[in-house]
Each structure stands twice: as C-alpha cells, then as structure tokens.
Amino acid sequence: MAIDRHVLYEAAVQGVDYDLDLFQRVYRTHRGRDFTRLREDFCGTAALACAWARRGRDHEAWGVDHDAGVLEWARAHRVPRLRMAAPRVTLVRGDVRRPGRARVDFVCAMNFSYWVFKRRADLVRYFRAARASLRTGGVFLCNAFGGTGAMQPLVERTRIPASRSLDGEHVPAFTYVWEHVSFNPIDHHIVCDIHFRLGGGREMRRAFRYDWRLWTLPEIEDALREAGFRDVVFYVEGWDTRRNRPAEHFRRRVRFENQSGWLACAVGLR
C-alpha cells in the first residue's frame, strides 16, 4: 500500500505538541496570560491548527495556504478527526500577504515557509499582514535556520520510528532525508529537497522541493520592525554538548555562538 507523502512529512518534520507548548510559553512570558485564537500561515495539512482546536473548548484556529490541493487533503484527512472541535477550525485558501478577517492572538509561520518570499518588499508586506491580523497585544512567531553548514551542499538522514498517523493508519519506520541542493551567496537563493526512503528499497525522491531565500536573523528583525512590530526577540534552540545534538528547548537569547547548524524563532510583539 502506498504511503501518502503528507503522512510521512507529518511523522518526520512536525512536532505539533512541542510547537504549541512553545507558542503558549512565549505568549505567557510576554503577555502574562494564555491565548486562545491561533492562525497557522502556510498551514499545509493544518496539523498545528487542528491540534490547537483539540486542546480546549475555547480554542479557535485558522489555517491559511494558497494550495487548494493540500487544503482539500486536510479537510478530508484531518478535520473529520476533530469531531466536536471541527467547527472551531477554519481553513482558508488565500494569500498570507493579505490580512485575515478574523483577529487572533497568535500567528505562526513555521518550517521556514515564509522564505518563499525572496524580495524584501514581499517579506515586509507579509509581516505587515500578519501584524494586522493580530489583536492588540498579539504575538507573531516564525522560525529560521542558519549556521556555517546552512550555505553549503548538505544531506542529513534521520531514522523515523514506526508510528500511527492521525487517521490511525500504521506508518512503518522510514528514513527522512533533508538535502541542500544549491545555494547562491549573491542572493541567498537556496533550494532544498525532502526524500523518504522506505522499506524494501523503495524511495520517494523529491517528495517536497523548496525554492527559498535564506533570510538572516538581522534581516528578519529589520523587516519585522519595518512592518510595525513594537519589539522583536529571539528564542534559540539549545545544544547538548555531551550528546552532540539539539537540546530541544528554546530559550530567549541576545547572543549565541555560531555553529554548523542552528534553529531560532523570531518573535514579533504587536
């Protein structure tokens, strides 16, 4: 039986509970309370939006994406699993550079999805729209990667253990492959591929391709401030030196040592 690439992506890339816990912690740190209304931009399968709605009866979520196909996939495979929470999720096909009608407490753009904007004017326009979609005191969060290895050819392989999808479908163990295909130092144009290696010698090559601009943290901060955010702070993933791997905990930083690879979150405060 063929395994859907979206199911493999969710198993390999997305940690929705971890992300949602981080969002709530960041919001609580800066606003002193919990939030209830979330918008997931570039939502794809809307895993974050759906998981958020399941977390509480007062939780509402919006997912926005320009790809009609992936939104239909989410409506068919994710929303029905929500049962009573389904009415609290709204999926919208649209341009994230236009403010949403519903004002929310928290807007996120995860998995570097906003890097699809290669011109600064488009990036600022998106950040302005995100800010305009926030209630007073709202918070915007986007993530970024970098480091000395980010601008070089790269192939990373991660073994993903067997699991079950949100549909309850068995997902056998597989290998997730992240590849930096090319990078141009002049304009920071980066092309990345995701491949999946399955059992029996099967391989799903170029299951996803990303054609981005690798934005640096100071560029992101400048664009957020130009878009009108009152303040911008950064949270950086820690590093476990003993095990030589990410510590899987983000802390607020004003300085950190460069490494071959790092992950950070830029937080814009309205």
Beta strands, then each sheet from edge to edge (+ up, - down):
strand 1: 37-41
strand 2: 60-65
strand 3: 89-93
strand 4: 104-109
strand 5: 134-146
strand 6: 154-160
strand 7: 163-164
strand 8: 170-171
strand 9: 174-184
strand 10: 189-197
strand 11: 203-213
strand 12: 231-240
strand 13: 245-253
strand 14: 262-269
sheet 1: 3+ 2+ 1+ 4+ 5+ 14- 12+ 13-
sheet 2: 6+ 9- 10+ 11-
sheet 3: 7+ 8-
end
